[in-house]
C-alpha cells in the first residue's frame, strides 16, 4: 500500500461515506474534481482503494468522460462557443485567431505557463451576442461572456489574458 500522504488522506476523507459495490464511482470522481479542479493519479488510486476497484477501472471512467480533467485547470479558461449562430458569424475564425495568439494547436490545450486554456463550449442561448466566448477564472470562480467578437478583438482578448493584463475592457 502506498505511503499515506496528506493529499491521499484528504481524498479519503472526501469520499469516506462511499462504499464498494454501490455504483459510487462517478460520485467520487465528481467530488474530487469539484474539490481540486482535476483528478490526479494519486486521487484515482485512493478512489480505487475506497471503492474496491482496479485502478484501471477508475482511470477508464475518468478518461471516458470529457468533463473530467487529469491535469490542473488553467488559471483562466476561455470557452469558445461552437453553436450554429457563432459559427455562422465567423466563430471558427475567432477560435483560430485565439489559438494562434495563445500558441496552442487545438482546443483543450493550455499555455505552457498554465495561465490560459482554450476549450469548446456548447451554445448557451445568447445567440444575439454571437460570436462569443466565456472567460472563466479558476481563482475566484468568476465567469463572463465576451460577445460580438471580431478576429481583432479576439486577438486583443487572448493577448491580454496571455500577458496577465486587464482583459475586462476588451
Backbone as a printed PyTorch tensor [residue, N CA C, xyz], in Angstrom:
tensor([[[  0.8490,  -1.1860,   0.0000],
         [  0.0000,   0.0000,   0.0000],
         [  0.8910,   1.2460,   0.0000]],

        [[  0.5700,   2.2320,  -0.8350],
         [  1.3890,   3.4420,  -0.9050],
         [  1.3590,   4.2140,   0.4170]],

        [[  2.4170,   4.9590,   0.6250],
         [  2.5240,   5.7950,   1.8140],
         [  1.3470,   6.7690,   1.8880]],

        [[  0.7560,   6.9300,   3.0680],
         [ -0.3840,   7.8310,   3.2560],
         [  0.1240,   9.2700,   3.3270]],

        [[ -0.1210,  10.0300,   2.2900],
         [  0.2600,  11.4370,   2.2690],
         [ -0.9310,  12.2790,   2.6930]],

        [[ -0.6770,  13.5510,   2.9290],
         [ -1.7700,  14.4550,   3.2920],
         [ -2.8090,  14.5160,   2.1740]],

        [[ -2.3440,  14.5340,   0.9280],
         [ -3.2750,  14.5880,  -0.2100],
         [ -4.1520,  13.3400,  -0.2520]],

        [[ -3.5480,  12.1860,  -0.0310],
         [ -4.3190,  10.9390,  -0.0310],
         [ -5.3400,  10.9460,   1.1100]],

        [[ -4.9330,  11.4310,   2.2640],
         [ -5.8410,  11.4800,   3.4130],
         [ -7.0140,  12.4120,   3.1370]],

        [[ -6.7520,  13.5230,   2.4590],
         [ -7.8320,  14.4610,   2.1330],
         [ -8.8340,  13.8360,   1.1720]],

        [[ -8.3360,  13.1280,   0.1700],
         [ -9.2370,  12.4710,  -0.7820],
         [-10.0160,  11.3720,  -0.0710]],

        [[ -9.3350,  10.6210,   0.7690],
         [-10.0020,   9.5420,   1.5120],
         [-11.1430,  10.1130,   2.3700]],

        [[-10.9100,  11.2380,   3.0290],
         [-11.9500,  11.8720,   3.8540],
         [-13.1030,  12.3810,   2.9890]],

        [[-12.7830,  12.8570,   1.8070],
         [-13.7860,  13.4030,   0.8970],
         [-14.7840,  12.3440,   0.4390]],

        [[-14.3120,  11.1030,   0.3280],
         [-15.1790,  10.0330,  -0.1840],
         [-15.4280,   8.9420,   0.8540]],

        [[-15.1810,   9.2390,   2.1130],
         [-15.2790,   8.2350,   3.1830],
         [-16.6570,   7.6010,   3.2930]],

        [[-17.6940,   8.3280,   2.9250],
         [-19.0540,   7.7920,   3.0550],
         [-19.4510,   6.8760,   1.9030]],

        [[-18.6290,   6.7760,   0.8790],
         [-18.9530,   5.9430,  -0.2820],
         [-18.4680,   4.5190,  -0.0480]],

        [[-19.2760,   3.5690,  -0.4540],
         [-18.9940,   2.1610,  -0.1870],
         [-18.7690,   1.3900,  -1.4870]],

        [[-17.9770,   0.3170,  -1.4130],
         [-17.7880,  -0.5400,  -2.5830],
         [-19.1180,  -1.1320,  -3.0570]],

        [[-19.2040,  -1.3920,  -4.3260],
         [-20.3550,  -2.0630,  -4.9430],
         [-21.6670,  -1.2840,  -4.8540]],

        [[-21.5970,   0.0170,  -4.6310],
         [-22.8100,   0.8330,  -4.5920],
         [-22.9450,   1.7190,  -5.8320]],

        [[-22.0540,   1.5600,  -6.7980],
         [-22.1230,   2.3670,  -8.0130],
         [-21.7480,   3.8200,  -7.7780]],

        [[-20.8330,   4.0640,  -6.8500],
         [-20.4840,   5.4300,  -6.4670],
         [-19.2500,   5.9950,  -7.1680]],

        [[-18.7630,   5.3270,  -8.1950],
         [-17.5330,   5.7820,  -8.8370],
         [-17.6640,   7.2040,  -9.3780]],

        [[-18.7140,   7.4850, -10.1250],
         [-18.8600,   8.8250, -10.6960],
         [-19.0640,   9.8780,  -9.6100]],

        [[-19.7550,   9.5140,  -8.5490],
         [-19.9290,  10.4460,  -7.4290],
         [-18.5620,  10.7940,  -6.8410]],

        [[-17.7350,   9.7870,  -6.6390],
         [-16.3980,  10.0100,  -6.0840],
         [-15.5690,  10.8990,  -7.0040]],

        [[-15.5970,  10.6080,  -8.2980],
         [-14.8130,  11.4010,  -9.2430],
         [-15.2990,  12.8450,  -9.2950]],

        [[-16.6040,  13.0430,  -9.2720],
         [-17.1470,  14.4060,  -9.2630],
         [-16.7020,  15.1600,  -8.0100]],

        [[-16.7340,  14.5060,  -6.8720],
         [-16.3120,  15.1600,  -5.6300],
         [-14.8530,  15.5960,  -5.7010]],

        [[-14.0140,  14.6930,  -6.1820],
         [-12.5850,  15.0020,  -6.2640],
         [-12.3540,  16.1740,  -7.2140]],

        [[-12.9710,  16.1200,  -8.3780],
         [-12.7510,  17.2070,  -9.3350],
         [-13.3190,  18.5280,  -8.8170]],

        [[-14.4680,  18.4730,  -8.1750],
         [-15.0560,  19.7050,  -7.6360],
         [-14.1310,  20.3220,  -6.5870]],

        [[-13.5130,  19.4900,  -5.7830],
         [-12.6370,  19.9800,  -4.7080],
         [-11.3000,  20.4890,  -5.2280]],

        [[-10.6900,  19.7540,  -6.1810],
         [ -9.3310,  20.0680,  -6.6110],
         [ -9.2390,  20.6660,  -8.0150]],

        [[-10.3150,  20.6120,  -8.7730],
         [-10.2900,  21.1450, -10.1310],
         [ -9.8530,  20.1290, -11.1650]],

        [[ -9.3730,  19.0000, -10.7110],
         [ -8.9470,  17.9140, -11.5960],
         [ -8.8150,  16.6460, -10.7670]],

        [[ -8.5370,  15.5250, -11.4510],
         [ -8.4060,  14.2420, -10.7590],
         [ -6.9890,  13.7220, -10.9910]],

        [[ -6.1890,  13.7540,  -9.9510],
         [ -4.7950,  13.3130, -10.0560],
         [ -4.7130,  11.7880, -10.0450]],

        [[ -3.5620,  11.2900, -10.4530],
         [ -3.3250,   9.8440, -10.4120],
         [ -3.4430,   9.3340,  -8.9750]],

        [[ -2.8910,  10.0970,  -8.0440],
         [ -2.9520,   9.7180,  -6.6340],
         [ -4.4030,   9.6420,  -6.1530]],

        [[ -5.2270,  10.5960,  -6.5830],
         [ -6.6420,  10.5810,  -6.1980],
         [ -7.3450,   9.3670,  -6.7950]],

        [[ -7.0020,   9.0140,  -8.0340],
         [ -7.6060,   7.8310,  -8.6610],
         [ -7.2700,   6.5710,  -7.8720]],

        [[ -6.0340,   6.4940,  -7.3800],
         [ -5.6270,   5.3330,  -6.5820],
         [ -6.4520,   5.2380,  -5.2990]],

        [[ -6.6770,   6.3710,  -4.6450],
         [ -7.4700,   6.3810,  -3.4120],
         [ -8.9070,   5.9670,  -3.7030]],

        [[ -9.4720,   6.4910,  -4.7800],
         [-10.8420,   6.1270,  -5.1610],
         [-10.9240,   4.6240,  -5.4090]],

        [[ -9.9370,   4.0870,  -6.1260],
         [ -9.9280,   2.6470,  -6.4050],
         [ -9.8830,   1.8410,  -5.1030]],

        [[ -9.0290,   2.2520,  -4.1770],
         [ -8.9260,   1.5470,  -2.8940],
         [-10.2440,   1.6230,  -2.1190]],

        [[-10.8110,   2.8160,  -2.0420],
         [-12.0330,   3.0230,  -1.2600],
         [-13.2070,   2.2280,  -1.8220]],

        [[-13.3010,   2.1700,  -3.1460],
         [-14.4470,   1.5190,  -3.7880],
         [-14.1540,   0.0840,  -4.2040]],

        [[-12.9750,  -0.4110,  -3.8270],
         [-12.5740,  -1.7810,  -4.1310],
         [-12.6440,  -2.0540,  -5.6330]],

        [[-12.0370,  -1.1500,  -6.3920],
         [-11.9770,  -1.2740,  -7.8490],
         [-10.5260,  -1.3650,  -8.2840]],

        [[-10.3180,  -1.8530,  -9.4880],
         [ -8.9890,  -1.8020, -10.0760],
         [ -8.7070,  -0.3620, -10.4840]],

        [[ -7.4570,   0.0540, -10.3650],
         [ -7.0770,   1.4080, -10.7710],
         [ -7.4300,   1.6470, -12.2380]],

        [[ -7.3300,   0.6070, -13.0520],
         [ -7.6550,   0.7370, -14.4780],
         [ -9.1310,   1.0790, -14.6890]],

        [[-10.0010,   0.5710, -13.8240],
         [-11.4290,   0.8940, -13.9390],
         [-11.6740,   2.3720, -13.6460]],

        [[-11.0070,   2.8790, -12.6340],
         [-11.1610,   4.2900, -12.2760],
         [-10.5740,   5.1630, -13.3800]],

        [[ -9.4010,   4.7880, -13.8650],
         [ -8.7770,   5.5410, -14.9550],
         [ -9.6660,   5.5130, -16.1990]],

        [[-10.2340,   4.3710, -16.4970],
         [-11.1080,   4.2420, -17.6670],
         [-12.3110,   5.1600, -17.5920]],

        [[-12.9400,   5.2200, -16.4330],
         [-14.0980,   6.1120, -16.2710],
         [-13.6660,   7.5720, -16.3390]],

        [[-12.5330,   7.8750, -15.7360],
         [-12.0500,   9.2580, -15.7180],
         [-11.7300,   9.7460, -17.1230]],

        [[-11.1300,   8.9000, -17.9240],
         [-10.7650,   9.3230, -19.2790],
         [-11.9130,   9.1860, -20.2680]],

        [[-12.9180,   8.3980, -19.9500],
         [-14.0610,   8.2370, -20.8490],
         [-14.9060,   9.5010, -20.8910]],

        [[-15.1280,  10.1110, -19.7500],
         [-15.9860,  11.2970, -19.6670],
         [-15.1520,  12.5580, -19.8650]],

        [[-15.5100,  13.3270, -20.8880],
         [-14.7200,  14.5080, -21.2400],
         [-14.7800,  15.6140, -20.1900]],

        [[-15.7200,  15.5550, -19.2780],
         [-15.8300,  16.5890, -18.2410],
         [-14.7560,  16.4550, -17.1580]],

        [[-14.1580,  15.2770, -17.0540],
         [-13.1180,  15.0850, -16.0460],
         [-11.7680,  15.5180, -16.5980]],

        [[-10.9950,  16.1970, -15.7560],
         [ -9.6650,  16.6640, -16.1400],
         [ -8.6120,  15.8670, -15.3800]],

        [[ -7.5100,  15.5620, -16.0750],
         [ -6.4080,  14.8220, -15.4640],
         [ -5.2780,  15.7440, -15.0320]],

        [[ -5.3780,  17.0070, -15.3880],
         [ -4.3630,  17.9850, -15.0230],
         [ -5.0490,  19.2110, -14.4460]],

        [[ -4.3320,  19.9750, -13.6450],
         [ -4.9470,  21.1830, -13.0850],
         [ -5.4450,  22.1050, -14.1990]],

        [[ -6.5790,  22.7670, -13.9730],
         [ -7.0870,  23.6840, -14.9870],
         [ -6.2090,  24.9250, -15.0800]],

        [[ -6.2810,  25.5870, -16.2090],
         [ -5.5630,  26.8480, -16.3820],
         [ -6.1280,  27.8790, -15.4150]],

        [[ -5.3480,  28.9050, -15.1240],
         [ -5.8260,  29.9830, -14.2560],
         [ -7.0630,  30.6380, -14.8580]],

        [[ -7.0740,  30.7660, -16.1790],
         [ -8.2330,  31.2900, -16.8970],
         [ -8.5420,  30.3460, -18.0440]],

        [[ -9.7840,  29.9250, -18.1400],
         [-10.2120,  29.0760, -19.2450],
         [-11.1730,  29.8670, -20.1150]],

        [[-10.8590,  29.9090, -21.3990],
         [-11.7360,  30.5480, -22.3730],
         [-12.4990,  29.4330, -23.0680]],

        [[-13.8180,  29.4920, -22.9930],
         [-14.6490,  28.5030, -23.6760],
         [-15.2020,  29.1490, -24.9380]],

        [[-14.8410,  28.5940, -26.0710],
         [-15.2640,  29.0820, -27.3740],
         [-16.6110,  28.4650, -27.7210]],

        [[-17.5810,  29.3080, -28.0640],
         [-18.9140,  28.8050, -28.4000],
         [-18.8920,  28.1530, -29.7790]],

        [[-19.3290,  26.9150, -29.8230],
         [-19.3470,  26.1660, -31.0820],
         [-20.7490,  26.0860, -31.6780]],

        [[-21.6680,  26.8820, -31.1490],
         [-23.0500,  26.8440, -31.6290],
         [-23.2050,  27.3780, -33.0410]],

        [[-24.3370,  27.0780, -33.6800],
         [-24.5610,  27.4680, -35.0740],
         [-24.4920,  28.9740, -35.3140]],

        [[-25.0810,  29.7730, -34.4460],
         [-25.0600,  31.2270, -34.6610],
         [-23.6330,  31.7540, -34.6180]],

        [[-22.8380,  31.2530, -33.6880],
         [-21.4460,  31.6950, -33.5930],
         [-20.6450,  31.2350, -34.8070]],

        [[-20.8910,  30.0230, -35.2600],
         [-20.1750,  29.5280, -36.4410],
         [-20.5350,  30.3380, -37.6850]],

        [[-21.8100,  30.7050, -37.8060],
         [-22.2390,  31.4930, -38.9680],
         [-21.6480,  32.8960, -38.9690]],

        [[-21.2430,  33.3670, -37.8130],
         [-20.6890,  34.7190, -37.6960],
         [-19.1770,  34.6800, -37.4620]],

        [[-18.5000,  33.8060, -38.1680],
         [-17.0470,  33.6810, -38.1380],
         [-16.5020,  33.1500, -36.8120]],

        [[-17.2690,  32.3220, -36.1430],
         [-16.7960,  31.7390, -34.8950],
         [-15.5330,  30.9180, -35.0580]],

        [[-15.4080,  30.2120, -36.1810],
         [-14.1840,  29.4200, -36.3850],
         [-12.9810,  30.3370, -36.5870]],

        [[-13.1990,  31.4930, -37.1910],
         [-12.1190,  32.4750, -37.3260],
         [-11.6840,  33.0080, -35.9660]],

        [[-12.6600,  33.2150, -35.0870],
         [-12.3700,  33.6540, -33.7160],
         [-11.5410,  32.5880, -33.0060]],

        [[-11.9810,  31.3480, -33.1220],
         [-11.2560,  30.2210, -32.4990],
         [ -9.8180,  30.1590, -33.0000]],

        [[ -9.6520,  30.2160, -34.3190],
         [ -8.3180,  30.1060, -34.9070],
         [ -7.4160,  31.2680, -34.4960]],

        [[ -7.9790,  32.4740, -34.4230],
         [ -7.1960,  33.6440, -34.0090],
         [ -6.7250,  33.4940, -32.5630]],

        [[ -7.6030,  32.9830, -31.7160],
         [ -7.2240,  32.8060, -30.3080],
         [ -6.1890,  31.6920, -30.1520]],

        [[ -6.3810,  30.5920, -30.8740],
         [ -5.3960,  29.5060, -30.8220],
         [ -4.0170,  30.0210, -31.2160]],

        [[ -3.9490,  30.7430, -32.3320],
         [ -2.6660,  31.2490, -32.8250],
         [ -2.0420,  32.2320, -31.8360]],

        [[ -2.8370,  33.1240, -31.3030],
         [ -2.3230,  34.1260, -30.3660],
         [ -1.7950,  33.4820, -29.0920]],

        [[ -2.4650,  32.4570, -28.6320],
         [ -2.0460,  31.7710, -27.4070],
         [ -0.9470,  30.7400, -27.6560]],

        [[ -0.6420,  30.4730, -28.9250],
         [  0.3820,  29.4860, -29.2520],
         [ -0.0730,  28.0580, -29.0240]],

        [[ -1.3710,  27.8210, -29.1900],
         [ -1.9390,  26.4900, -28.9850],
         [ -2.2360,  25.8330, -30.3250]],

        [[ -2.2280,  24.5160, -30.3450],
         [ -2.5050,  23.7740, -31.5700],
         [ -3.9810,  23.4360, -31.7260]],

        [[ -4.6350,  23.1480, -30.6150],
         [ -6.0170,  22.6920, -30.6820],
         [ -6.7610,  23.0440, -29.3950]],

        [[ -8.0700,  22.9810, -29.4770],
         [ -8.8930,  23.2000, -28.2930],
         [ -8.5840,  22.1340, -27.2440]],

        [[ -8.6780,  22.5050, -25.9910],
         [ -8.3890,  21.5760, -24.9040],
         [ -6.9900,  21.7440, -24.3420]],

        [[ -6.1610,  22.5440, -25.0170],
         [ -4.8030,  22.7840, -24.5320],
         [ -4.7680,  24.0420, -23.6800]],

        [[ -3.6410,  24.2140, -22.9850],
         [ -3.4100,  25.4510, -22.2510],
         [ -1.9750,  25.8980, -22.4710]],

        [[ -1.7300,  27.1760, -22.2170],
         [ -0.3930,  27.7130, -22.4040],
         [  0.5780,  26.9960, -21.4700]],

        [[  1.8540,  26.9950, -21.8490],
         [  2.8670,  26.2660, -21.0850],
         [  2.9410,  26.7260, -19.6320]],

        [[  2.6540,  28.0000, -19.3900],
         [  2.7050,  28.5200, -18.0250],
         [  1.4150,  28.2740, -17.2450]],

        [[  0.4150,  27.6570, -17.8950],
         [ -0.8430,  27.3510, -17.2270],
         [ -1.7460,  28.5500, -17.0150]],

        [[ -1.4000,  29.6530, -17.6530],
         [ -2.1790,  30.8750, -17.4440],
         [ -3.5240,  30.8370, -18.1570]],

        [[ -3.5500,  30.3410, -19.4260],
         [ -4.7760,  30.3780, -20.2210],
         [ -4.9920,  29.0490, -20.9340]],

        [[ -6.2200,  28.5540, -20.8780],
         [ -6.6230,  27.3780, -21.6370],
         [ -7.7660,  27.7520, -22.5580]],

        [[ -7.8880,  27.0410, -23.6650],
         [ -8.9690,  27.2950, -24.6220],
         [ -9.6910,  25.9830, -24.8770]],

        [[-10.9870,  25.9660, -24.5850],
         [-11.7870,  24.7650, -24.7630],
         [-13.0320,  25.0850, -25.5680]],

        [[-13.7490,  24.0480, -25.9360],
         [-15.0050,  24.2250, -26.6630],
         [-16.1490,  24.2970, -25.6610]],

        [[-17.1140,  25.1350, -25.9580],
         [-18.3170,  25.2340, -25.1430],
         [-19.5310,  25.0420, -26.0320]],

        [[-20.6180,  24.6420, -25.4430],
         [-21.8570,  24.4730, -26.2000],
         [-22.6850,  25.7440, -26.0900]],

        [[-23.5390,  25.9570, -27.0490],
         [-24.3730,  27.1510, -27.0990],
         [-25.1040,  27.3580, -25.7730]],

        [[-25.0530,  28.5890, -25.2730],
         [-25.7500,  28.8930, -24.0200],
         [-27.0360,  29.6860, -24.2520]],

        [[-27.4070,  29.8590, -25.5110],
         [-28.6740,  30.5010, -25.8310],
         [-28.6340,  32.0070, -25.9430]],

        [[-27.4680,  32.6060, -25.8490],
         [-27.3590,  34.0560, -26.0070],
         [-26.8150,  34.3810, -27.3960]],

        [[-27.5170,  33.8800, -28.3850],
         [-27.0540,  33.9630, -29.7670],
         [-26.9780,  35.3950, -30.2890]],

        [[-27.6830,  36.3200, -29.6490],
         [-27.5940,  37.7130, -30.0760],
         [-26.1940,  38.2800, -29.8480]],

        [[-25.3740,  37.5950, -29.0430],
         [-24.0030,  38.0310, -28.7740],
         [-22.9790,  37.3230, -29.6610]],

        [[-23.4380,  36.5190, -30.5920],
         [-22.5360,  35.7370, -31.4470],
         [-21.6720,  36.6610, -32.3100]],

        [[-20.4380,  36.1950, -32.5400],
         [-19.7340,  35.0680, -31.9200],
         [-19.2290,  35.4680, -30.5360]],

        [[-19.1380,  34.4740, -29.6760],
         [-18.7940,  34.7670, -28.2890],
         [-17.9090,  33.6980, -27.6740]],

        [[-17.2710,  34.0910, -26.5740],
         [-16.5160,  33.1700, -25.7250],
         [-16.9120,  33.4610, -24.2850]],

        [[-16.6330,  32.5000, -23.4120],
         [-16.8510,  32.6890, -21.9810],
         [-15.4980,  32.6200, -21.3130]],

        [[-15.2170,  33.5840, -20.4710],
         [-13.9370,  33.6500, -19.7750],
         [-14.1780,  33.2610, -18.3180]],

        [[-13.6160,  32.1250, -17.9290],
         [-13.7940,  31.5850, -16.5770],
         [-12.4700,  31.6510, -15.8280]],

        [[-12.4640,  32.3000, -14.6860],
         [-11.2550,  32.4040, -13.8600],
         [-11.3410,  31.3950, -12.7130]],

        [[-10.3320,  30.5520, -12.6240],
         [-10.3020,  29.4950, -11.6190],
         [-10.2130,  30.0590, -10.2080]],

        [[ -9.3760,  31.0620, -10.0140],
         [ -9.0950,  31.5730,  -8.6700],
         [-10.3380,  32.0860,  -7.9510]],

        [[-11.1350,  32.9160,  -8.6180],
         [-12.2980,  33.5000,  -7.9430],
         [-13.6250,  32.9420,  -8.4610]],

        [[-13.5560,  31.9340,  -9.3150],
         [-14.7420,  31.2780,  -9.8730],
         [-15.6510,  32.2540, -10.6220]],

        [[-15.0640,  33.3290, -11.1350],
         [-15.8710,  34.2890, -11.8860],
         [-15.9640,  33.8520, -13.3420]],

        [[-16.9960,  34.3230, -13.9900],
         [-17.2120,  33.9870, -15.3920],
         [-17.8850,  35.1670, -16.0640]],

        [[-17.5080,  35.4140, -17.3040],
         [-18.1780,  36.4690, -18.0540],
         [-18.2310,  36.1020, -19.5190]],

        [[-19.2260,  36.6260, -20.1910],
         [-19.3920,  36.4230, -21.6280],
         [-18.7500,  37.6000, -22.3410]],

        [[-17.9680,  37.2950, -23.3610],
         [-17.4200,  38.3330, -24.2310],
         [-18.0110,  38.0590, -25.6010]],

        [[-18.9120,  38.9200, -26.0210],
         [-19.6470,  38.6630, -27.2510],
         [-19.4000,  39.6740, -28.3430]],

        [[-20.0320,  39.3950, -29.4770],
         [-19.9050,  40.1970, -30.6910],
         [-18.4320,  40.4130, -31.0290]],

        [[-17.6980,  39.3150, -30.9670],
         [-16.2590,  39.3650, -31.2130],
         [-15.9410,  39.5040, -32.6950]],

        [[-14.8860,  40.2080, -32.9540],
         [-14.2480,  40.2110, -34.2660],
         [-12.9260,  39.4780, -34.0760]],

        [[-12.2660,  39.1180, -35.1580],
         [-10.9700,  38.4500, -35.0330],
         [ -9.9800,  39.3620, -34.3100]],

        [[ -9.9990,  40.6540, -34.6300],
         [ -9.0720,  41.5930, -33.9920],
         [ -9.3400,  41.6960, -32.4870]],

        [[-10.5890,  41.7420, -32.1090],
         [-10.9420,  41.8290, -30.6840],
         [-10.5840,  40.5260, -29.9630]],

        [[-10.7530,  39.3940, -30.6410],
         [-10.3790,  38.0990, -30.0610],
         [ -8.8760,  38.0400, -29.8130]],

        [[ -8.0980,  38.5780, -30.7440],
         [ -6.6410,  38.6130, -30.5740],
         [ -6.2790,  39.4930, -29.3780]],

        [[ -6.9210,  40.6580, -29.2510],
         [ -6.6490,  41.5440, -28.1060],
         [ -6.9850,  40.8460, -26.7860]],

        [[ -8.1120,  40.1520, -26.7610],
         [ -8.5120,  39.4190, -25.5570],
         [ -7.4870,  38.3400, -25.2230]],

        [[ -7.1050,  37.5480, -26.2140],
         [ -6.1400,  36.4670, -25.9850],
         [ -4.7990,  37.0200, -25.5120]],

        [[ -4.3480,  38.1160, -26.1130],
         [ -3.0770,  38.7270, -25.6830],
         [ -3.1560,  39.1990, -24.2340]],

        [[ -4.2560,  39.8630, -23.8910],
         [ -4.4040,  40.3730, -22.5250],
         [ -4.4040,  39.2240, -21.5170]],

        [[ -5.1250,  38.1610, -21.8130],
         [ -5.1620,  37.0140, -20.9070],
         [ -3.7980,  36.3340, -20.8340]],

        [[ -3.1620,  36.1690, -21.9740],
         [ -1.8400,  35.5280, -22.0340],
         [ -0.8000,  36.3230, -21.2490]],

        [[ -0.8720,  37.6590, -21.3750],
         [  0.1250,  38.5260, -20.7490],
         [ -0.2170,  38.8970, -19.3120]],

        [[ -1.4020,  38.4800, -18.8580],
         [ -1.8020,  38.7710, -17.4920],
         [ -2.2210,  40.2090, -17.2610]],

        [[ -2.6010,  40.8950, -18.3260],
         [ -3.0590,  42.2760, -18.1880],
         [ -4.5790,  42.3100, -18.1220]],

        [[ -5.1270,  43.4610, -17.8350],
         [ -6.5690,  43.6070, -17.6640],
         [ -7.2930,  43.3220, -18.9720]],

        [[ -8.1290,  42.3070, -18.9470],
         [ -8.8970,  41.9310, -20.1410],
         [-10.3570,  42.3140, -19.9970]],

        [[-10.6960,  43.0020, -18.9210],
         [-12.1010,  43.3050, -18.6670],
         [-12.7020,  44.2970, -19.6450]],

        [[-11.8710,  45.1390, -20.2430],
         [-12.4210,  46.1330, -21.1650],
         [-12.2930,  45.7290, -22.6300]],

        [[-11.8740,  44.5090, -22.8870],
         [-11.7310,  44.0380, -24.2730],
         [-13.0930,  43.6610, -24.8070]]])
